[in-house]
Amino acid sequence: MSDPVRVRVVPKSQLRDEQGDDLYAARQKIHVRSVKGVFANWRWALVWLTQIIYYGLPWLTWNDRQAVLFHLTERKFYIFGWVFWPQDVFYLAILLIISAYALFFFTAIAGRLWCGYACPQTVYTEIFMWIEEKIEGDHNKRRKLEAAPMDARKIGLRAAKFSVWGLFSLWTGFTLVAYFTPVDELLQSAATFGFGPWEIFWILFYGGFTYLFAGVLREQVCKYMCPYARFQSVMFDPDTLVVTYDEERGEPRGSRRKGVEPRSAGVGDCIDCGICVQVCPTGIDIRQGLQYECIGCGACIDGCDQVMDKMGYPRGLIRYSTENAVRRHWGRSEILRHVMRPRTLIYGGVLVLILLATMWSLATRSDLRVDVIRDRATLAREVAGGLIENVYQLRIMNMQEITRPVVVRVSGLEGIRLEGPQQFEIKPAMTESVTVQVQVPPEAAAPGSHEIVFEFGVPGDSAVAVRERTTFLLPR
């Protein structure tokens, strides 16, 4: 009988890899210090811009309807003057291609600009941290509150913060659903608490994850959950603009009195104040070099520039630059010349071409869309007068939000004529199905399949014309 296997339970905090490093690191909560400066202003400008668009669009009206509405029940997407149908999924593919090329283009030029300024995770984290600062105080007060024992004041402040976060998150979820259900209907449902099950689900789901990601997890999303942080390195090269610490100028670090010339004291320009770490939303030290956790927000640049101003040193100890520029001491003109290199020019050129082609396609697409379907149950039949008849189903989409009169004609064979409605009206943004019969003398062509053409037009508007080809069967 073999000896029993002995298993020793080791706390997770004691697990180490082969090099002796901790495999699991307990999270140290980051209390980000607020900072002012050029890049902080840019971040808040993007916060305002993106949130005005997000929260404002559902309330705009266009043609007596919601300006932007992805109406899943009607299977139509309304975007201002455009109406997109399921058949327009081509434009969704184009949108994804444009997004991919834009990501390649901007990442190759200036790294994680999207992450630092416009990513929803960054935007909502900024908003949640602003709420937190207004309720609990600056980073020092928040740190002290975190360490303080639970008392009435702490409970009150936390309850106020969590309540504001929760209300904001629910409003965010409500706004998301308003893009798919008309906002007027949602308001009526909110007044009577009569939301449907899917509406409740998505309000709580999106609102809950907004609260979780922006209020609780924060930098953990960027560091461990976002895949972009992991594959960004393959999109960078030595000529990509990134947040860079000028080690040659800053080292060796050391404190000194204001007004002291650094080199005379045997130190670099960095006074080792740690403000660049305190203002970083992911808690990294940019002085250790570029790290995948860096989202390129520029907060450390603003913080360091303020210190340099107080010390009377030139700005730019931490700045947007490239690996080659720092190593070779390039000026701005040289940096710009190398940033606009063949790789970025190709990305930019392809992106512009796709955008122009998409705009041209949207501007020139027909106001009518037609499907002609031959009735396969009745391939061909002889009718009064010895004529041969085929039956067709016409499905006509009115792409405009006005009633359109449509005239239909048929051609392609000698003596061909159309029986059934030849002019009818189609309601705004609706599809009309019409059955027509096409008749041909038997001597018009040899037995077999022959091509005919349906022509659709709008009286008085020559720009709206659609031709659809189909086949006419003559029996043997």
Disulfide bonds with the S-S distance in Angstrom:
none
